[in-house]
Amino acid sequence: MLQVHEIRDNKEEFITALAKRGLDAKAVLEKVLAADEVRRNTQAKLDETLAQANTLSKEIGMLFKSGATDKANALKEKSSTLKENSKQLQDQLNAAVSRLEELLYTLPNIPHSSVPAGTDETDNEEVFTEGTIPELQKDALPHWELAKKYALIDFELGVKITGAGFPVYKGKGARLQRALIAYFLDKNTSAGYTEYQVPHLVNEASGFGTGQLPDKEGQMYHITADDLYLIPTAEVPVTNMFRGDLLMHNELPIRCTGYTPCFRREAGSYGAHVRGLNRLHQFDKVEIVRIEHPDNSYAALDGMVEHVKQILRELELPYRILKLCGGDLGFTSALTYDFEVFSTAQDRWLEISSVSNFETFQANRLKLRFKDTDGSNKLVHTLNGSALALPRVLAGILENYQTPEGIRIPEVLVPYCGFDMIS
């Protein structure tokens, strides 16, 4: 969530920055400032009324103590009026705060100055490419055909149990999934991330804290009876572990990792580009989350990018990195790098990770601060990234490692799988 004092001090800069997202924010920002003016004026009136009531209460007490009962009783009526006025002002203040928050919740984060202009994914900037795209045999198959041929994933059984987008992994397919999860977690913990196992359901406050609500409410599965949400990513529960905390500067950075299933409705997409593992309603992902001092967050982002690059090097998958343009940038992000692996059998790039810096946007919602060396309380910067999302990594392995004899297993995964070939 954007900070009102920054909007007040930099309104024109915010209008220009949000235009990079394709958003004409002038009218909304003016409404925000008007709502904040109402809030501040109401707060000032309430503070003045409470101060008067407090002074009057002391005066009444002194009058009773001195025996001036008639004067004290006369002032009690005025005191009652002030208390009633303060109650009305408190109600008005609560309404003003709610109105201000409603407006702020509609505004996305300010893009970092390095974010390229653009309207959609076609305007994203390729910043890095690595790996050799393998030459496959002429009869090479896409991963959904390979999964069927080698009995690795049963998409139809998932439809029977739940519906489309909920695959059933079996045999060596299930073992390969488990191997990837263990490998990703080991890579993350060896890099200094602390592993957590977190709930797969979160409350509304957690959804608002990291920005999934209200922006992505329609994409989340909502358990209405208990007013809980199935998580779309481990980012939500992991980051919310620190909601409302005041950290000490020497506690930073905080680095967390965790494996969870993820649940996304992803309604309205059909066709070959979403077949098989390309887009699912339930999938597995290992996440990394960092809580950083604002001075260090972009160095931390670079470190996260290098970390994901190293994982993909070890998997020997061809990949590229895109810097997302303003029009394709996520609602909460200031800067995002997308990693895409090349699917040779599908002849297309598949997104497998997003690594983002949210700066203070999530921290302001979370009320997550730290006490700096000068004694002041400041908002932290939060970051997160996939390290990695499993479905498209698995798709890339199945397709890029297929041979006439079967599917080879990347060397780094063999100790985790217990086999080196699927045949």
N, C-alpha and C positions, 0 to 999 in steps of 0.2 A: 504494500500500500504506500502510495506517495505521501510525503510529509507536507502538511499544510504550510508551515513556515517557509519551506523551500519553494512551494508554488507561489506564495506571496512575494518572495524576494526575486523569483526568476520566472515570472509568468510567460514572458515572451520567449525565453529560451525553452521552456517546457512545450509551448505551442509548436515551435520549430522542431524540437526533438520528436514529439509524438506524430508530427506530419510524416516523419520517416517511416512510420508504421502505416501510413495511409489514413490517419485519423485527424479530422479537424476538431481539435479539442478546445478551441477558444470558448465556446458557449458553456461547456461543462466546467472548465476551469473557473470561469466567472461565477457560475453557480456555486462552486466549491468555496470561493472567496466570500461570496455573499452569505452563504450558510455559516461560514466560520465567523463572520462579523456578527451575525445574530448570536452565535454561541458565546463569543467573547463578551458581547454586551450583556447578555443574560447572566453569564458568570459574574460579571462585575456588579450587577444589580443584586444578585444573590449574596455575594460576599459582603456588600454594603449593608444589606438587610440583616444578615446574620451578625455582623459586627454591632449594629444598633441594638439588636435583640440581646446580645451578650452584655453590652454596656448597661442596658436597661435592667437586665436581670440582676446585675451586681448592685445597681442603684436601689432596686426594690428590696434586696436583701439588707442593705444598709439601713433603709428606712424602717423596716420591721425591727431590726436590731436596736434602733434608737427609739422605738416606741411610736413612730409616726405612722400608725396603722392606716389611717384614712388616706394619706398621701400614697402609701404603698399600694393600697387597693385600687386607687384611681389609676395608677400606672400599670396595674396588671391588665386592664382592658387594652391599653396600647400595646402591651407585650403580646397579648393574644392575637391582635391584628398583625403584628410583625411576624409571628409564627405562622399564621395563615398565609401571609404574603410570601414567606420563604418557602412554604410547601408548594405554592403555585409556581414560584420561580424555579424550584427544583424540577417540577414536572415539565416546565417549558425548556429547561436546560437539557433534560433527558431527551426530549423530542428533538432539540436542536442538534445534539450529539448524534442521535440516530440518523437524522437527515444528512448530516455531514458525512457519516460513515457510508451511508447508501451511495452517495455521490462518489466518494473516493473508491469504493469497491468497483465502480464501473470503469476506472481508469487503469490501463496497463502500465507496466514499468517503462521508465525512460530508457531508450536504447543507448548503449555506450557509443561514444563518438566514432569508434572504428567500424560500427555496424554499417554495411553498405546499404544504399537506397535500393528499393525494389518493391514489387507488389506481391510476388509469390515465389514458389520454389525455383522457378526458372531464372530468377535473379540472384540466387545464392552464389557465393564466391568460392570457387575451389581453391584451397590454400595448400593442399598437400596430397600427394599420391605415392603409394609404395606397394611393391609386390608385383609379381609377374602373373598375368592372367594365363591359366593353363590352356593348352590345346587339347580338347576332348575328342573322343571318337565321334564319328558322324551320327551314330545312334544314341548319343548321350541323352539322358532323361532328366526332366525337372524333378525336384525333390519329392513332390507328392507321388510321382510314379515310382521313384526309388523306394520310398517308404512302404509302398504297397508290395513291390517286388520282393523286398527283403524282410517283410513283416516287422517293420519298425514302428509304424504309427498307424492307427486305425481311425480315420476321420469319420467313417460311417458309424462306428460304434459310439463315438462321441455324440453324434447326432441322435442316436437312439437313447442315450442316457440323459442328455441335456438339450442339445441343439447344435446348430452349426457354430463353429468357432471354439469348440471344446474338445480337442483331440485326445485320444487315448494312446499313450506311449507304451510300448511293450517290448519284452525281450531285450535285445541289444540296443534298441532305440531308447528304452527307459534307462539302461545302464549308461549310455552315452550322455543322456540328460544329466544324470546324477554326477557323472565324471566332470562335465562342464561346470556344474555348480561348485563342486569341491575345488576344482582348479581355480576358478575365479576368486573364490573366497581365500584360498591359500595365497594367491598373488596379492590380493588386497591387504591381508593381514601382514604379510611379509614386508609390505610397503609402509606399515605403520598405522593401518586402519584397525580399529577395534571392532570385532564382530558382535553383532546384536541379533537376537531373535525377537521379533516384535509382533504385536497383534495384526491380524489381517482385516480387522474391522476398526473403524475410527469414528469418533463422534463429530458432530457438526463443527465444533470449535476447531478441531484439528484440520478439517477440510478448509475452513476459512483461513487458518493460520498459514498454510503453505500456498493458498491461492487457487485451489481446485474449486472452491465454492466462493461466490456463486457462478464463476465463469464457466466451469465445466460440469455443472450439476447434471445436465442431461446425459453426460457420458459416463456417469458413475452409477453403480448398482446401489439402490437405496433400500435398506431394510426398514420399512416404515413402522413396523410394530415397536421397534426399539430405537428408531431414529438414528440408525448407524449406517455407515457407508463401507462397502467393500473397497479396499485400497486399489488405486490405479497404479501405484508404485510404492516401493519401500521408502521413498523420499518423505512421504506424508507422515507415517508414524515415527520414523527415525528423527526427522527434524523437530517434530512436535514433542519429543522427549525433553527438549530444552525450552519449551514455551513458558514465558513468564519469568525465566531465570535472569539473575544478575550475576554474570561471570566475572572473575578477576582476570586482568590482562595476562597474567602468567599461566592461565588455564588454556589460552589459545596457542596454536590452533587445536580444535577438536576434530578428529577424523574417525568416521564411522563407516562400517559396511554391514550389509545384511542381505540375506536371500529371502525372497517372498514370492509366492504366486501373485500375479497382478490381474485385475479385473477391469475391463473396459467394454462399454456397450458398442462403440464403434459402429453405429447404425448407418445404413444407407450406402454401403460400398459393395459393389458386385463386379464380377469379371475376373479374367485370368490374373490380373495384377494383385488380387487378394486371395488367390487360391492357396491351398495347403497351409503352410506356416507363415505366409506373407502377412496375414492379418488375423488375429485371434481375439476372442473375448476373454479367454483365460490363458495366461502364459507365465513362464518363470523368468525371473530377472534377479541379478545381483547388482546392488546399488552401492555407490560411494557418496558420502555426504561430508561436507567440510563446513565448519564454523570458524570464521577467520577475522582477524583484525582488519579493518578497512584498508590499511596501508599495504597489506600483504595479499589481498584476495586475488589480484590478477596474476601475481606470480604463482599462487596456488592453482589457479585455473590452468596456467601453462603446464604445471606439474601434473595435473589430472589428465590433460591431453597426452602428455608423454607416457603416462602410465598405461592408458588404453592402447596407445600405439605399440607399446612393448608386448602387451597381451596378443595383439593381432599379428605381430612379427613372429611370436612363438607358435601361433596357430598356422602361420604361413598362408594367410589369406590375403589376397589382393584387396586393398581398401583405399579410400580417399577421405579427405576431411573437407567439409564445407563450412564456411562462415555464413550463418543465416542472415539474410537481408531483413530490413525492417518489416516488410509485409509478411514474412514467414516466421518471424520471431514469436516465441511463446509469450503468453500474457504476462507472466511474472518475470521473464528473463531480461537482463540488460545486455547480455552477449552469450550466444550459443554456438558451439561447434558441433556439427553432426558428423558422425562416422558412418560410412557406407561401405559394405563389402560387395564385391562384384560376383554376381551369380552367373557363371559361364553358361549353364544350361538354359537359363532364362534370358541371357544376354541383357542384363539390366543391373543397376545398382540397388542394393537393399539397405535401408537405414538400420543400423544395429546399436547405435549409441548416440545420446545427446549429452554434452557436457556444458553446463551453464553456470554463470555467475548471476545471482539475483540482487547483488549489492544489498541495500537495506530494505528492499521491497517486502520480502517475507518477514524479516526481523521486526519491522514496524507492526505488522499484523500480529506477530507472535509476542510482541513486547519483550523481545530477547535482546538484552543489553550486556555490556561489560564495563567494568570500572577501569578506566585508562590510568596511565602512570601519573597524570596530573590530577587524579581524583574525580574527574568528571565521568558521568554515565553516558555511554554512547551506544548506538545500535551497531551490532556486528554485521558482517557480510556472510550470507549463506550461499553455498554452492552445492551442486549435485551432478552426478553423472551415472550412466549405465556402464557397468564393468563386469559383465555385459548382459544385454537381453538375449535370451537363449534361442527363440524360434528361428530368427534369420541367420544367426551364427550356425545353428544346426543345419539350416537349409544350405548355407554356403559350403559347409564341410561336406555334406552329402553330394552336392552337385560338383564341386571343384575337385574332390578327391575320388570321384568314381573312375573305375578302370574296367576293362573287359572282364577281369577276374573278380571284381567286387569293389567295395568302397574301403579305401585305406583310412586308417585313423591317424590324425596328426601325431607326430612322435611325442610331443609334450603331454598328450592325453593318454597314451598307452598305459603308463603306470596306474592311472586312475580307472581306466576301463577294464584292464586285464585281458584285452585282446587288441590286435593290431590290424584286423581286417574284418569287414562284414561281407559274407559271401553266401 
